[in-house]
Amino acid sequence: MPDDESTPAATITPYRDGPLLVRGDFALVTPEGEPIERRRGTVALCRCGKSAIKPFCDGTHKVANFRG
């Protein structure tokens, strides 16, 4: 794919009743601008607020019966 304005650097996909999946070239930072280490090119970010490993999803949304 050509690297231009029509090609996004990252894509964010909200999964029904689950996390946000982020793929591509992106950086995760704290509110203070400090980098958050990620070990994979694709990450699942918590939307339910119950994850023990925020900002990442740990699957707790299923137990918490999260609806989004």
C-alpha positions in Angstrom: 0.0 0.0 0.0 1.2 3.5 -0.7 2.0 5.7 2.3 -0.2 8.7 1.8 -3.2 10.4 3.4 -5.6 7.7 2.2 -3.7 5.0 4.0 -4.2 5.2 7.8 -1.2 4.7 10.1 -3.4 2.8 12.5 -6.9 1.3 12.6 -9.1 1.1 15.6 -11.9 -1.4 15.7 -14.5 -1.4 18.5 -15.6 -5.0 19.2 -19.2 -5.4 20.3 -19.3 -5.6 24.1 -15.5 -5.9 24.1 -12.3 -4.1 23.7 -10.9 -1.7 21.1 -8.5 -3.5 18.8 -5.7 -1.2 17.6 -3.6 -2.3 14.6 -0.8 -0.6 12.7 1.8 2.1 13.5 0.9 3.9 16.8 2.2 4.9 20.1 0.6 4.5 23.5 1.3 7.1 26.1 0.1 8.1 29.6 -1.8 11.3 30.2 1.7 12.8 31.1 3.1 11.7 27.8 5.2 8.8 29.1 5.4 5.8 26.7 3.4 2.7 27.6 5.3 -0.5 26.4 3.5 -2.8 24.1 4.7 -6.2 23.1 2.6 -6.7 20.0 1.7 -4.9 16.8 -2.0 -5.3 17.6 -3.3 -4.5 21.0 -6.7 -4.8 22.7 -7.6 -1.8 24.8 -10.1 -2.0 27.7 -13.4 -0.3 27.3 -15.2 -1.7 30.4 -12.9 -0.1 33.0 -12.5 -3.4 34.9 -9.3 -4.8 33.5 -6.5 -5.5 35.9 -3.9 -4.6 33.2 -5.3 -1.3 32.0 -5.0 0.2 29.5 -5.0 -3.4 28.0 -8.0 -5.7 27.9 -7.7 -8.9 30.1 -11.2 -10.3 29.2 -12.9 -9.1 32.3 -15.6 -7.5 30.2 -17.1 -10.9 29.8 -17.4 -11.5 33.6 -18.6 -7.9 34.1 -21.3 -8.4 31.5 -20.1 -5.2 29.7 -22.3 -3.9 27.0 -21.0 -1.2 24.7 
